[in-house]
Amino acid sequence: MFAIALLFYFPRSVRKYCDIFLLLAIFSIGISVSSHPHKLYPEENIYFFQGRCEEQLPYNQYILSTGNTRFYLNLYTPEITYHPGDSLAFYTSISTIPDISNPGEFNTAHYLKQKKVYHRLFPLTEITQWHSTHLPSFSFKQFRKSLIRKSQILTQDSVCHMLIQALCLGYKNDLDADTKHLFIETGTIHLLAVSGLHTGAIYLFLLYLFRYIGLYGPKKELCILPLLWMYACLTGLSPSVVRAATILSFISIGKAFNKNYIPLNALAASAFFTLLLHPHLLQSLSFLLSYSAYTGILTIYPLLHRLPGKLPPVLSHLYNSCCVSIAAQIPTLPIAAYYFHTIPLNSFLINIIAIPLATLFLYSSAICLVLPVAVAQYLIIIPENLCRLLLYTLRLFHPFSINLHQLYPTPVCVLLGYVCLCCLLYYLSQRKKIRLIYNILSLTIFIAYLTILNLRLSSQKEVVIFHLHQKTGILLNYKGFYTILTETPSVKNKLQPYLLSRKLKPLPPQNNYLGESLWLYQSHLQTSQDTIGILTPQNKIYAPCQSLIITGNLHPKQVFPDTMPISLPSRIILDGSNNKSTRLKWNVFCQEHNIVFRTTSTEGYIRLSLK
């Protein structure tokens, strides 16, 4: 708020830049609010939980809530299933969800943080279902569940009813990996997430329906709003659907009262009110992709649309479709590279065919879900054939799809990429010399940062201990090269994201001396100021060192069987191959001998810098 107050004291010469300053101030406030500290629960305490099921995740995982606090619950008994709205009661212990992911892996802790979930429940007694609530939000979830069951009754084609659930109802938990991979590789994964495309299709369908029954003018616009938000609630109120519904609401209200509107302002208002109610969505991938794509359509599409001049009707339609697809894709490329490590280059060509097919599939499936089963069972053949045609088209174009893989940009790279894009759009909107200078300056900064980053990566010297369940993976990163110190078979693919993101090459075979006072001898690494030892079941003879890494469930008595050595390590590190009992024994040992104790089971992968 202090930053906003300073706006009134700026001289007039710089007040034209106040909008940018105000935007940065609001963005900083949003980050601060979305990352507020969460309540701590001592793990040794036992709590009585009484709350309700908020969301059902894949593989029998749930998000529960009590009051304003949300918890994560993972049940390993698939025969027991709870549904959104069910109230549950049981005694439990509570622990903070640790961030134990490896580089490039799916980060469960970050995913749950986007849903405002920071703690995990460990039931100590049998879970009893208290009662089912009847709040409107849960009523919509129950209605969606009944529609999911109806889709399974209507069609025996498993892929068809999975796509009906994903495209019409926003339920993607049952999608198989092969189908999802096909959509990812062809750059059409956005079709599986209910977004502005689907919401806009429903909006147009309602417009034609009301026009057909004779509703015109303000009545038509105002009648659409409740139906539109009912659809948003039915699909789970994802950020992309809320964004589209909010913008279309502003447009409908403006039309109903004969008010002009600016689409970019409607988009900004939608983002502002969404974050005002749910600040944590600022870190949501769905939120970032949805708003960046629509911003690209509003800003980049007008520039592309005016390039060719007048075209014949058919070519004009194809060109407009390409422009919309390209405009939506360009702003999402940095985000896709950061989160998915790959970006599609020619997906806009596939989308020209895939989007109309998906829209027809959405309309026909929605009609089948609305009609009684006795009638819909004869019409379900239409979405089934459209589903087969859509998948056939994707498989046909899949060999020709061009994707850039193995991309690992840093957050600064993503930010500088957007700065360069904004400067380019700023120049194309009005080609002035000063704006060209901004482009050159931003591009120079971007190239300078990449150069510094590559120099930094090529000079790193560190030992990395990965967190692998019941397995071992430890490697040495030495000035752009790497060597595996110890590993369990079949874990090389787990190390690949780290190797690719650092651009590491295998260290050529050589003697124990690696250079600059760095020696490697039988899993014992020695530098001029530090020594790191690795003990395995095959090599459990302790040699004096400063850092000791334990793998393979070695107990303290196995490492120090008789008397304590004169020199103990200053820190002991355990990887994921050690079970809970072993970790507890080493924790007690470290406390008795005043040794720093670390484990990947609570920290995730650990990096030890070499001096």
Secondary structure by P-SEA (a helix, b strand, c coil): ccccccccccccccccaaaaaaaaaaaaaaaaaaacbbbbbcccbbbbbbbbbcccccccccccccccbbbbbbbccccccccccbbbbbbbcccccccccccccccaaaaaaaacccbbbbbccccccccccccaaaaaaaaaaaaaaaaaaacccaaaaaaaaaccccccccccaaaaaaaaaacccccccccaaaaaaaaaaaaaaaaaaccccaaaaaaaaaaaaaaaaaacccaaaaaaaaaaaaaaaaaaabbbbbaaaaaaaaaaaaaaacccccccaaaaaaaaaaaaaacaaaaaaaccccccaaaaaaaaaaaaaaaacccaaaaaaacccccccccccccaaaaaaaaaaaaaaaaaaaccaaaaaaaaaaaaaaaaaaaaaaaaacccccccccccccaaaaaaaaaaaaaaaaaaacccaaaaaaaaaaaaaaaaaaaaaaaaaaaccbbbbbbcccbbbbbbbcccbbbbccccccccccaaaaaaaacccccccccccccccbbbcccbbbcccbbbbbbcccccccccccbbbbccccccccccccccccccccbbbbcccccaaaaaaaaaaaaaabbbbbbcccccbbbbbcc
